[in-house]
């Protein structure tokens, strides 16, 4: 079983979460690879049995070119292919389980989630076994991650394989 984690990260917070999830997957005895959306494959290799995708929540959803440009003006890394664009380009595999995650500011009653939006778009694109996963919390737009989020992401990664097997 091989897990591929594809993520978009502008300030490094989502990358940290992706690596923590990967550590959890490894702890469960599975092979895992993490890759940013700029270099992620658009054909998912056949040996991949679980796809995990995530990105930051921008303007209540996945980032767009304009929100990434605004973030870059405030010191974020330049990302040419965001999660939204990568999902539009990737070839769907109807049989492949996909789980989404995001990073976002924890504000009571603040709507919107990149994980929720990605789940919807993945379904429309033909990933029949997509599911919304977790949101991981940042203190502010540029971070840092809230205390305990790395550990929570690692623990969540450890349980992903059993979650997929249960839902199969």
Secondary structure, DSSP 8 states (H G I E B T S, - for coil): -EEEEEE--SSSHHHHHHHHHHHHHHHTT-EEEEEETTT--SS--TTEEEEEEEEE-BTTBS--HHHHHHHHHTT----SS-HHHHHHHS---TTSEEEEEEEEE--TT----HHHHHHHHHHHHT-TEEEEEEEEEESSTT--B-TTHHHHHHHHHHHHHHHHHHH-
